[in-house]
């Protein structure tokens, strides 16, 4: 696939290899090569006639001496350096045979994903780190209704099912009621170790104790720069090519693409299907969640079409 400059992109496969402690393996690039001295996720260029999964198996055997067992797509990243253009085809490897060793003399480190920011990586690797820090499920709450106590009690039970990322969507509440509810939701999320994004004015997020903001498509397209600081998550709803490209240009942390299937909440909206999801994932140099009729049984299918996982209201709330 040619880059925007007309040059042929270098297709590279890379692996996020996990051990049983949840640590991921990184390797240091030799000082004499492109981006030398920086840390990276192991891998290498595809050879003529190879597909990504074949290159993954060959590279990890050659570089680390391991045989791939269980692997799935994680994210595909297009990145233009001043001197070359690359496509990183990144896979999550959770099962393998052998003990990884630097067979080419490269230093290796096992690092918890939350500590990867302590290492210097090439710019093309930064979306991979974002993907590794996000779960495969993103809960979007239903409208809370008049009884906030019932809503909060239900949310507490849902958080107990290992939900670690959620969006509070409560557009029908008046301002004072929203503020009170958001504070209660933030308290429950802190107790459960979950990250909360608010679907509201980004300026309200710090005061309400949330970890980020989720932008509707209309608000996304009105922005000329990313809201909030780098310590917050910023996500957006996207439905088409233009919205995905704009979200990536703003440097958002992830996007939600919808509708994948027809839903009761958006009757008549033409569904994108999994093929449409994959097409938009190819544009996105950030993690993507699939929304619209999604359930936990769809997570593997979403992975195979380039997504981080699923976002859902009914599929994760009920």
N, C-alpha and C positions, 0 to 999 in steps of 0.2 A: 504494500500500500504506500503510494507516494505521500510525502509530507506536504505542508502548505508551501514549501519552497520548491517543490517539484523533485526533490531528492528522494531516493528510496529509503524508507525507514529500515533500520536494523532491528530485526525481530529477535527479542531476547526472552528466554524463559527464566523465571526466578521462583524460588521456593521459600515459603514461610514454614519452617520445619519445627514442630513442637515436640517437647518431651513430656513425660508424665506429670511433671510439676507445673506445666503450663508455660514454660519458658520457650522462647523462640531463638533459633540459631542465627547468628550473623557472622560474617567473615570480612576480613580487612583486605582491601584491594592492594596489589603491589604498587610501590611508589612510582614505577615507570610507565604505568598504563593510564588510559583516560580516567579522570577522577581518582587518580592514585592516592592511596593513603586514607581514603574514606571507607566507612563500613557499608556493607551491602547485604542483601539476601542472596544466598548462593544460587548460581545458575550460569547460563551462557547463551551464545547465539545458536539459533536453529541452523542445522545443516541442510543442504539441498535435499528436497523431497521429504523432510521430516514434518510431522505435526507436533503441536506443543507438548502433548503427553509423552511422545517418544523422546523428544529433546530433554524433557524433565528427567526421565529415567536415565538417559545416557549421561547427562551432565552431573547428576548427583552421584552416580557410580564413579565417574572419572574424578570428580573433585573431592568427594567425601567418602567414597567407598561404601555407600549404602544402596540398598535396593528398595525402591518405592513400593509401598503396599497400598495404603489408603491415601488418596489425594483428590482434591476438588478445586475447581477454579475459585480464585479469590477476587481479583480485580485485574483489568487491563488498563495500562497507563500509556498514553501517547505524550511524549515530551521532546521538546526541541531545545537542544543545547546550541551554543553558538557554532560549534564545529561538527555536530552530527545530530540526527534525529533517531529516536528509538521508540519502539513499542515494547513495553514490559508486559509479558504474559505471566501473571503471578498466580501460583497455586499454593493452597494450604495443604501441607503434608502432615498427617496425624498418625500414620503408621508406616514403618519401614523396618528392614532387617539390617543389622550391622551397627557399628559404633561410628558416628561421624568423626573423621579425622581430616586435617588439612593435607591432603595428598600432594598438593602443589606448593606446600610450605606456607600457606596462608594462615594467619592467626584466626582462631575461632572463639566465640563467646556465646554462652547461653544467658539470655536476658529476659526478664519479665517484660511484657509489652509496655507496661506503664513506665518503665525505665529507659525505653529506647531514645527518649529525647536527650539523654545524657551522652549520646554518641553522634558523631558527624556523618551524615549520609549524603549521597548525591541527591540533587533536587528531585529527580524522577522517582526516588524511593519514598518521598514524603507521603503521597497518597496511600502507599502500602501500610505505613504506620497508622494512618487514620483508620484504615480498614481493620487493622488488628486490634484497635482499641474500641471497636463497636461490636455489639452483639448481632445475632442473626434475626432478632425479633424487635420490632419497634411498636409499642402499644400506643394507639391514639384513643383517648377516652371518648365515650359518648357524651352527649349533652347531659349535664348533671341532674337536671330536673329540680323540682322545688325542695326536695329533702336532702340537704347536704350531708347529714349524718349517715343516711343510707348509702349515698355515693361514696363517702370516705370509708365506710365499713367494707363495701364491696372492693374498693381499690386496695385496701389492706390485704384482703384475701388474694387478689390477683397478683400483687407484688410478691406474695409468698410462693408463687409458681416460677420464681427465678426470672421475673421481668426486671431488667436493669436499665431500660431506656424507655421513656414515655413522653407523650405530648398531652398537655392539658388543653383540650379544645372545648371552650365554654363560651360561645359567641352570643348566647341569648341572655346571659346574666348581666344585670346592671353593674356599674363600676364598683360600688362598695361591696356587693355580694361576691363579685369576682375576686377582689383583693383578699377577702376573708377566706374564700375557698382555696385560692392559690397558696396561701400561707399554710393551710392545713395539709394540702397535697405535698408541699415542699417538706413539711415535717415528716410525713409518712415516708417519703422517698429517702430522706436522710437516714432514717432508722433502718430502711431496707437496703441501703447502699446503691440506690438507683439514681440515675441522672434524669432530671426533669427539664423539659423544654416547654415554654409557654407560647401559645398561639395568640400573641398580643403585640402591642407596641414594644419594640425592643428596649426602649428607655425604662420600662417598668421592671425588666428582668432582675437587675441587681437587688433592688429593694425587696422583691418578693422571694428571694432566696433560691431562685432557680439556676440551673447550670447552662441555660441557653434559650434560644428563641427559634420558633418554627415560622417561616414566612409563607403566607399564601402566595399563589402565583402572581396576583395583581400587585401586591406590595413588593415582591421580588423585582418585577420589571420596572418599578418606580425608582429603585435604588441605583445610585452610581458608585457606591462603595459599600464594603462589608460593614454591617453594624456590629457594635460591641467589640471588646478586645479579644486577643487570642486565647485568653483563659476561659472563654465561653464557647459553647457549641452553637453554630448557626446552620440551620437546615432550611430547605424550601420545598414546596410542592411544585412539581413540574409536569406538564402534559404534552409538551412538544419540543421540537428541536431548539427553537429560539430560547425557551426558558432554561433548558439544560445548559446551553452554551453560556448564557448570562450568569447562571449560578456558579459555573466553574470559573468564569472570568472574575467574579467577585471574590473568589477564594473561600466559598462556603465549605463546610465540613462534610455534608452529605446531602443527597436529594431523595425525594420520594416521587416515584413516577406512577401515574394513574390516569385512567382506570385500566387495569389489566383485564378484568372481567366486568360485566354489567353488575351494578349494585342498586339496592333499593334507595340509597341516599342520593344517587345521581342517575335517575331513570332517563333513558334516551341518550346518554353520553356514549359515543361509539367506543367500544373497548379496544385497547391496543393489542391484546393477546401477548403471549410470550415472545413471539417474533418481534412485535413492536417494542417490547421491553428490551430485548437484546439489541435492537437497532439504536435505541437511545442510550443504553449502557455503553455502547461503543464511543459515544460522544463525550461521556462523562469521565473526567479524570478524578472523580471523587466516588466514594461508595454510594450505591443506589439501593433503595428499598422499593419493592414492588407492592403496590396498594390497589385494592379493588377486588373484593371477593376472595381474598387470600386467607388461608388457614395454615396451621403448623405443618400439615402434610404437604404443603407447597414449597417448603423451604428448600429442599434438595433441587426441585425443578427450577426455582428462582436462581440458585447457585449456578446451575448449568447454563443459564441464559445470561450470566454476567452480573447478577445482583448480589449484594451483601446478604440479603435475606428478605423477609416480608415485613410490611407494616399492615396493621389491621385494627379495626374497631371491634366488630362482633367476633371475629375469629380469634381474638386474644382476650376479650373482656368476659365473654360468657363462659 
